[in-house]
């Protein structure tokens, strides 16, 4: 069983930075893929970034590539999302997710089994 808790959201001006954290509990953390998704009011939940079991491979949505960085610390069971050069369109609730098994791409919500409660990120212009 995996439990996820996000933190680090808040209000930031455009161009600023935030670092989101996801605390994971469970003995299988080191062997599962992790992802970050976001959802704005009235919009579908969308993929932001993912990181492989070992942390050696990452993937990003085109909208955040070169601005966001996902990382993980398996020893501490933590996953991070460093967000730089934030834009108003980045405003959303950000969710941490974990996949217990295989998937096609780990870029779709239905490919994940565990979800955190989300943390609000608001970027003002």
Backbone as ProteinMPNN parsed JSONL, in Angstrom:
{"seq_chain_A": "XXXXXXXXXXXXXXXXXXXXXXXXXXXXXXXXXXXXXXXXXXXXXXXXXXXXXXXXXXXXXXXXXXXXXXXXXXXXXXXXXXXXXXXXXXXXXXXXXXXXXXXXXXXXXXXXXXXXXXXXXXXXX", "coords_chain_A": {"N_chain_A": [[0.842, -1.185, 0.0], [0.446, 2.267, -0.751], [0.799, 5.553, 0.322], [0.336, 8.969, -0.362], [1.371, 12.307, 0.084], [1.145, 15.613, -0.713], [2.944, 18.732, -0.674], [3.963, 22.187, -0.397], [2.785, 23.934, -2.168], [1.405, 27.152, -3.145], [1.054, 30.748, -3.344], [2.441, 32.593, -5.93], [4.3, 35.014, -7.791], [4.263, 35.63, -11.344], [6.975, 34.253, -13.104], [8.304, 33.48, -10.897], [9.325, 30.893, -8.527], [8.553, 27.603, -7.289], [8.731, 24.791, -5.133], [7.522, 21.675, -5.093], [6.668, 19.0, -2.94], [6.394, 15.507, -2.429], [5.49, 13.213, -0.2], [5.962, 9.877, 0.279], [4.701, 6.832, 1.501], [5.341, 3.443, 2.246], [6.625, 0.26, 1.463], [7.266, -0.356, -1.121], [8.059, 1.812, -2.563], [10.486, 2.409, -3.92], [10.32, 0.885, -6.181], [8.329, 1.743, -7.885], [6.8, 3.736, -10.442], [6.561, 7.281, -10.571], [4.478, 10.182, -10.793], [3.543, 13.542, -11.718], [0.652, 15.471, -11.839], [-1.714, 17.961, -12.917], [-4.581, 20.018, -12.33], [-6.781, 22.371, -13.419], [-9.548, 24.567, -12.618], [-12.518, 23.486, -14.16], [-11.176, 22.138, -16.138], [-9.576, 19.238, -17.6], [-7.684, 16.756, -15.83], [-4.256, 16.959, -16.231], [-1.17, 15.683, -17.519], [1.998, 16.343, -16.098], [4.696, 15.717, -15.297], [6.912, 12.885, -15.051], [8.698, 10.245, -13.384], [11.033, 7.625, -13.423], [11.329, 4.339, -11.866], [13.924, 4.072, -10.82], [14.729, 6.648, -10.938], [16.273, 7.53, -12.953], [15.217, 8.147, -15.416], [13.18, 10.617, -16.878], [10.182, 12.406, -17.761], [8.405, 14.997, -19.434], [5.642, 17.233, -19.831], [5.089, 19.121, -22.787], [4.439, 21.746, -22.248], [5.696, 22.403, -19.892], [8.29, 21.66, -20.055], [11.743, 22.226, -19.661], [11.301, 24.116, -17.789], [10.244, 22.971, -15.492], [11.356, 20.521, -13.116], [11.561, 17.197, -12.26], [12.279, 15.043, -9.561], [13.554, 12.428, -7.426], [13.967, 10.927, -4.218], [14.72, 8.052, -3.217], [15.606, 6.827, -0.887], [14.643, 8.478, 1.111], [12.039, 8.387, 0.487], [10.75, 10.363, -1.068], [9.402, 12.588, -3.502], [9.949, 15.164, -5.824], [8.999, 18.293, -7.324], [10.364, 20.717, -8.98], [9.586, 23.914, -9.825], [10.109, 26.386, -12.049], [10.255, 29.715, -13.45], [7.502, 30.341, -13.489], [4.194, 30.587, -14.832], [1.043, 32.309, -15.252], [-0.769, 30.477, -16.385], [0.029, 28.123, -15.29], [-1.314, 27.806, -13.009], [-3.071, 25.743, -10.87], [-4.364, 22.789, -9.235], [-2.019, 20.655, -7.99], [-1.089, 17.293, -8.279], [0.38, 14.429, -6.857], [1.264, 11.223, -7.994], [1.301, 7.623, -8.039], [2.337, 4.658, -9.652], [1.763, 1.279, -9.473], [2.343, -0.805, -11.109], [3.167, -1.822, -14.486], [2.898, 0.32, -17.394], [1.787, 2.03, -20.374], [2.86, 4.574, -20.995], [2.962, 6.187, -18.748], [1.831, 8.686, -18.631], [-0.785, 9.235, -18.423], [-3.698, 9.723, -16.417], [-5.138, 7.389, -15.706], [-3.266, 5.442, -15.617], [-2.124, 5.347, -13.193], [-2.168, 4.332, -9.754], [-2.274, 5.268, -7.145], [-2.94, 8.279, -5.406], [-2.227, 11.587, -4.252], [-3.67, 14.154, -2.136], [-3.504, 16.598, -3.298], [-2.111, 19.86, -3.976], [-2.467, 23.335, -3.927], [-1.451, 25.545, -6.449], [-0.913, 28.796, -7.266], [-0.425, 31.242, -9.618], [0.249, 34.519, -10.057], [-0.22, 37.283, -12.298]], "CA_chain_A": [[0.0, 0.0, 0.0], [1.193, 3.506, -0.867], [0.108, 6.783, 0.665], [1.05, 10.12, -0.888], [0.968, 13.595, 0.63], [1.844, 16.716, -1.362], [3.111, 19.974, 0.06], [4.801, 23.165, -1.07], [2.03, 24.84, -3.015], [1.203, 28.479, -2.618], [0.866, 31.856, -4.275], [3.711, 33.128, -6.407], [4.188, 35.886, -8.95], [4.788, 35.106, -12.598], [8.423, 34.282, -13.159], [8.835, 32.952, -9.662], [9.558, 29.457, -8.414], [8.026, 26.829, -6.184], [9.188, 23.411, -5.08], [6.525, 20.797, -4.521], [7.177, 17.76, -2.388], [5.447, 14.414, -2.275], [5.976, 12.229, 0.749], [5.374, 8.574, 0.007], [4.9, 5.783, 2.49], [5.172, 2.127, 1.672], [7.899, -0.419, 1.237], [7.494, -0.546, -2.551], [8.298, 3.104, -3.18], [11.645, 2.388, -4.811], [10.038, 0.086, -7.364], [7.163, 2.239, -8.592], [6.938, 4.987, -11.176], [5.861, 8.401, -9.961], [4.115, 11.229, -11.723], [2.877, 14.758, -11.27], [-0.43, 15.938, -12.685], [-2.348, 19.177, -12.43], [-5.938, 20.216, -12.791], [-7.335, 23.697, -13.218], [-11.013, 24.538, -12.588], [-13.182, 23.31, -15.435], [-10.317, 21.47, -17.094], [-9.208, 17.869, -17.299], [-6.403, 16.556, -15.181], [-3.253, 16.796, -17.267], [0.165, 15.222, -17.17], [3.03, 17.356, -15.931], [6.015, 15.1, -15.329], [7.011, 11.559, -14.458], [10.053, 9.797, -13.1], [11.086, 6.176, -13.382], [11.568, 3.694, -10.577], [15.273, 4.361, -10.358], [14.963, 8.075, -10.996], [17.193, 7.818, -14.041], [14.479, 8.62, -16.577], [12.102, 11.559, -16.598], [9.417, 12.871, -18.905], [7.705, 16.234, -19.143], [4.724, 17.79, -20.805], [5.726, 20.179, -23.56], [4.137, 23.035, -21.658], [6.538, 22.671, -18.724], [9.655, 21.231, -20.327], [12.793, 23.23, -19.49], [10.953, 24.976, -16.662], [10.018, 22.121, -14.333], [12.256, 19.395, -12.953], [11.096, 16.199, -11.314], [13.345, 14.241, -8.993], [13.107, 11.591, -6.323], [14.943, 10.444, -3.263], [14.127, 6.79, -2.792], [15.985, 6.554, 0.494], [13.758, 9.255, 1.97], [10.69, 8.199, -0.041], [10.258, 11.677, -1.437], [9.425, 13.0, -4.892], [9.905, 16.617, -5.88], [8.761, 18.976, -8.585], [10.877, 22.075, -8.952], [8.898, 24.692, -10.841], [10.733, 27.682, -12.271], [9.662, 30.56, -14.489], [6.076, 30.045, -13.451], [3.287, 31.405, -15.612], [-0.335, 32.235, -14.752], [-1.409, 29.272, -16.876], [0.443, 26.999, -14.456], [-2.213, 27.767, -11.86], [-3.842, 24.507, -10.81], [-4.071, 21.9, -8.123], [-1.018, 19.695, -8.426], [-1.229, 16.002, -7.637], [1.409, 13.406, -6.958], [0.66, 9.93, -8.267], [2.199, 6.474, -8.077], [1.883, 3.494, -10.397], [2.309, 0.069, -8.857], [2.716, -1.752, -12.143], [3.579, -1.289, -15.762], [1.99, 1.168, -18.14], [2.261, 2.34, -21.705], [3.679, 5.779, -21.034], [2.908, 6.86, -17.452], [1.44, 10.064, -18.869], [-2.233, 9.316, -18.315], [-4.161, 9.516, -15.037], [-5.599, 6.031, -15.467], [-2.113, 4.566, -15.492], [-1.658, 5.438, -11.82], [-3.006, 3.647, -8.786], [-2.338, 6.006, -5.901], [-2.945, 9.733, -5.583], [-2.265, 12.449, -3.094], [-4.844, 15.016, -2.053], [-3.273, 17.766, -4.12], [-1.686, 21.113, -3.372], [-2.82, 24.439, -4.812], [-0.427, 26.456, -6.941], [-1.52, 29.945, -7.906], [0.575, 32.139, -10.183], [-0.353, 35.797, -10.4], [0.442, 38.01, -13.368]], "C_chain_A": [[0.882, 1.242, 0.0], [0.291, 4.68, -0.505], [0.966, 7.961, 0.222], [0.487, 11.407, -0.299], [1.807, 14.688, -0.014], [1.943, 17.913, -0.426], [3.951, 20.928, -0.783], [4.076, 24.122, -1.985], [1.863, 26.193, -2.357], [0.974, 29.486, -3.713], [2.217, 32.438, -4.646], [3.459, 34.017, -7.619], [4.757, 35.219, -10.191], [6.297, 35.292, -12.654], [9.085, 33.714, -11.923], [8.959, 31.443, -9.678], [8.88, 28.873, -7.193], [8.591, 25.422, -6.269], [8.134, 22.582, -4.362], [7.184, 19.517, -4.034], [6.053, 16.75, -2.268], [6.074, 13.383, -1.361], [5.225, 10.924, 0.539], [5.689, 7.592, 1.121], [4.599, 4.438, 1.847], [6.509, 1.522, 1.304], [8.224, -0.612, -0.234], [7.824, 0.747, -3.279], [9.416, 3.076, -4.216], [11.39, 1.641, -6.11], [8.811, 0.534, -8.149], [7.476, 3.544, -9.318], [6.074, 6.064, -10.538], [5.567, 9.47, -10.999], [3.507, 12.428, -11.023], [1.832, 15.144, -12.304], [-0.967, 17.236, -12.114], [-3.731, 19.313, -13.038], [-6.419, 21.607, -12.412], [-8.857, 23.604, -13.228], [-11.608, 24.425, -13.985], [-12.36, 22.601, -16.487], [-10.011, 20.046, -16.65], [-7.866, 17.815, -16.586], [-5.364, 16.241, -16.253], [-1.892, 16.398, -16.707], [1.132, 16.385, -17.092], [4.42, 16.748, -16.084], [5.952, 13.716, -14.707], [8.472, 11.206, -14.253], [10.03, 8.295, -12.894], [11.388, 5.654, -11.99], [12.918, 4.055, -9.982], [15.564, 5.858, -10.288], [15.855, 8.49, -12.15], [16.515, 8.373, -15.282], [13.342, 9.531, -16.151], [11.403, 11.942, -17.888], [8.613, 14.091, -18.488], [6.703, 16.577, -20.234], [5.434, 18.929, -21.525], [5.552, 21.553, -22.913], [5.04, 23.401, -20.482], [7.993, 22.29, -18.939], [10.609, 22.423, -20.281], [12.468, 24.241, -18.399], [10.788, 24.179, -15.372], [11.029, 20.981, -14.309], [11.715, 18.456, -11.889], [12.282, 15.374, -10.825], [12.779, 13.396, -7.861], [14.279, 11.171, -5.466], [14.341, 9.189, -2.664], [14.42, 6.474, -1.328], [15.062, 7.266, 1.476], [12.304, 9.13, 1.56], [10.026, 9.531, -0.345], [10.375, 11.895, -2.943], [9.23, 14.508, -4.931], [9.56, 17.111, -7.276], [9.215, 20.413, -8.408], [10.273, 22.839, -10.116], [9.517, 26.08, -10.914], [10.016, 28.427, -13.39], [8.161, 30.328, -14.601], [5.252, 31.075, -14.209], [1.886, 31.308, -15.029], [-1.059, 30.968, -15.191], [-0.963, 28.008, -16.152], [-0.448, 26.852, -13.233], [-3.106, 26.536, -11.918], [-3.597, 23.831, -9.48], [-3.125, 20.836, -8.655], [-1.101, 18.426, -7.594], [-0.011, 15.121, -7.878], [0.718, 12.066, -7.14], [1.716, 8.839, -8.346], [1.553, 5.325, -8.822], [2.55, 2.25, -9.835], [2.767, -0.963, -9.87], [3.155, -1.06, -13.409], [2.497, -0.451, -16.412], [2.607, 1.478, -19.491], [3.237, 3.518, -21.713], [3.811, 6.503, -19.701], [2.589, 8.343, -17.599], [-0.061, 10.271, -18.782], [-2.683, 9.018, -16.896], [-4.549, 8.074, -14.727], [-4.472, 5.017, -15.373], [-1.558, 4.538, -14.069], [-2.675, 4.873, -10.839], [-3.214, 4.428, -7.489], [-2.188, 7.493, -6.162], [-2.909, 10.454, -4.253], [-3.498, 13.318, -3.142], [-4.706, 16.289, -2.877], [-2.835, 18.979, -3.319], [-1.891, 22.239, -4.384], [-1.609, 25.283, -5.161], [-1.129, 27.57, -7.69], [-0.427, 30.911, -8.343], [-0.122, 33.41, -10.638], [0.454, 36.498, -11.479], [0.933, 39.364, -12.894]], "O_chain_A": [[1.924, 1.279, 0.654], [-0.843, 4.776, -0.976], [2.182, 7.953, 0.41], [-0.729, 11.573, -0.198], [3.031, 14.697, 0.118], [1.136, 18.08, 0.488], [4.574, 20.52, -1.763], [4.692, 25.038, -2.53], [2.139, 26.363, -1.169], [0.731, 29.13, -4.866], [3.036, 32.739, -3.778], [2.517, 33.794, -8.378], [5.625, 34.35, -10.101], [6.824, 36.347, -12.3], [10.296, 33.491, -11.906], [8.73, 30.795, -10.699], [8.661, 29.558, -6.194], [8.892, 24.928, -7.355], [7.887, 22.767, -3.17], [8.132, 19.018, -4.64], [4.899, 17.109, -2.032], [7.074, 12.755, -1.711], [3.997, 10.882, 0.615], [6.814, 7.537, 1.618], [3.708, 4.322, 1.006], [7.421, 2.229, 0.875], [9.345, -0.994, -0.569], [7.863, 0.762, -4.51], [9.282, 3.672, -5.285], [12.176, 1.759, -7.05], [8.306, -0.212, -8.988], [8.299, 4.343, -8.872], [4.988, 5.786, -10.03], [6.314, 9.642, -11.962], [3.023, 12.339, -9.895], [2.104, 15.141, -13.505], [-0.704, 17.571, -10.959], [-4.011, 18.792, -14.118], [-6.458, 21.97, -11.236], [-9.407, 22.657, -13.789], [-11.244, 25.182, -14.886], [-12.805, 22.473, -17.627], [-10.166, 19.696, -15.48], [-7.029, 18.708, -16.722], [-5.572, 15.357, -17.085], [-1.531, 16.735, -15.579], [1.092, 17.299, -17.915], [5.222, 17.207, -16.898], [5.047, 13.414, -13.93], [9.363, 11.792, -14.867], [9.118, 7.757, -12.266], [11.665, 6.416, -11.064], [13.033, 4.312, -8.783], [16.531, 6.281, -9.655], [16.16, 9.672, -12.309], [17.167, 9.003, -16.114], [12.632, 9.25, -15.185], [11.968, 11.816, -18.974], [8.192, 14.208, -17.337], [6.897, 16.251, -21.405], [6.275, 19.616, -20.945], [6.425, 22.414, -23.025], [5.139, 24.572, -20.116], [8.839, 22.571, -18.09], [10.305, 23.495, -20.805], [13.273, 25.128, -18.116], [11.148, 24.649, -14.293], [11.498, 20.532, -15.354], [11.444, 18.865, -10.76], [13.182, 15.05, -11.6], [11.662, 13.625, -7.398], [15.418, 11.074, -5.924], [13.552, 9.251, -1.722], [13.578, 5.919, -0.623], [14.736, 6.732, 2.536], [11.425, 9.702, 2.206], [8.894, 9.791, 0.065], [11.33, 11.442, -3.575], [8.443, 15.062, -4.164], [9.801, 16.43, -8.273], [8.539, 21.221, -7.771], [10.436, 22.445, -11.271], [9.455, 26.852, -9.956], [9.269, 27.838, -14.172], [7.631, 30.141, -15.696], [5.566, 32.265, -14.224], [1.567, 30.317, -14.371], [-1.88, 30.439, -14.443], [-1.521, 26.935, -16.38], [-0.34, 25.868, -12.501], [-3.813, 26.318, -12.903], [-2.738, 24.243, -8.702], [-3.412, 20.191, -9.663], [-1.174, 18.474, -6.366], [0.544, 15.086, -8.977], [-0.305, 11.803, -6.508], [2.874, 9.097, -8.677], [0.366, 5.048, -8.649], [3.775, 2.188, -9.736], [3.499, -1.892, -9.529], [3.474, 0.129, -13.411], [1.329, -0.508, -16.027], [3.789, 1.226, -19.726], [4.291, 3.469, -22.346], [4.69, 7.351, -19.546], [3.025, 9.161, -16.788], [-0.553, 11.369, -19.041], [-2.112, 8.149, -16.237], [-4.318, 7.59, -13.619], [-4.715, 3.847, -15.077], [-0.627, 3.788, -13.779], [-3.883, 4.931, -11.069], [-4.23, 4.256, -6.817], [-1.414, 7.915, -7.021], [-3.48, 9.999, -3.262], [-4.288, 13.233, -4.082], [-5.694, 16.981, -3.122], [-3.149, 19.107, -2.136], [-1.531, 22.107, -5.553], [-0.839, 25.684, -4.288], [-1.862, 27.315, -8.646], [0.394, 31.343, -7.534], [-0.989, 33.37, -11.51], [1.67, 36.325, -11.565], [1.519, 40.115, -13.674]]}, "name": "protein", "num_of_chains": 1, "seq": "XXXXXXXXXXXXXXXXXXXXXXXXXXXXXXXXXXXXXXXXXXXXXXXXXXXXXXXXXXXXXXXXXXXXXXXXXXXXXXXXXXXXXXXXXXXXXXXXXXXXXXXXXXXXXXXXXXXXXXXXXXXXX"}
